[in-house]
Amino acid sequence: MRNNNYNRPSAADRHQWKMERLEVVGQMILKNTEDTVLECGVVTEHIDGSCYKVFANGQELFASHNKKSNLWKLWRSK
C-alpha cells in the first residue's frame, strides 16, 4: 500500500546527503560516542547510509553515525 503523504527525496536532496556523508571521511572521532573503542578513531570510508569504516585502536571497525545527534556507535547487525 502506498503512503500518499510521503514525498520522495529529490535528486538534489540525495546529492546533499551524499556530500554531508563524504565530509565525515577523514575526520577523527573525539567525542560523542557510546563505545570508547571509537574514541580517537579516524573515519576512513563511507559504506552506505549511516555505516562507516573507522580505524581505531589499531583495527578497522564498522560504526554508525547519527547525523542529528552526532553520535557514533559500533555497528550492530539488526
N, C-alpha and C positions, 0 to 999 in steps of 0.2 A: 504494500500500500504506500503510495506516495504522499509525503507531507507537503501540502500546498503552501505552508508558511515558511518553508526552507528556501533560502536564497543561496544558490551555489556560488562559491567564491569565484571572482573574476580571474582572468589570467594575470592582471596587474597585482591582485591580492596575493596570488600564489608566488609570483616573482618576488614581491616584497618579503614574504615569509622566508623564501629560499635565501635571499640576501642576508636577512637577520640571522639565520642559522649559520651561514658561512662566516659571518663576522665573529662568531664564537670560537671558530677553529683558530688555534694558536694562542689562545688565552690561558692563563693559569687560574685554577680554582683556588682562591684564597680563603673563602668562607662560604656560607650558605650551602652547607652540605650536612646531611644527616649521617653520612658514612665517612668517618675520619680518614679512611684509607684514600679518599679522593682529595684530601687537602694537599695543596701544592702540586697537584697533578696538572698536566698540560693537555688540553683538548687537541687531539691530533686529527680527527676526522669526523665529519657528519655522516651518519649512516642513513637514517630515514626518520622522518617525524621528529620525535624528541630523543632519539637514540644517537649517542655519540661514542667514539672511541677515545679513551683517556689514557695517557701514560702516567702512572702514579706508583710510587713505591717499587720502582724497577720492573713493573709489569704493565701489560696492556689490559685494560678493563673496559667494560661497556657501562655507560652511565646514561641516565635520563636527565633531561633539563626541563624544568617547568619555567616557561618564559614569564608568566605572570608573577610568580613569587621569587624567581631567580634561584630556585632551589635545585641542587644536584643530588642525585641518589644513584647508588649502584643499580644497574639494570636488573630487573626481576622479570622472569617469564611469567606471563599471565595464564 
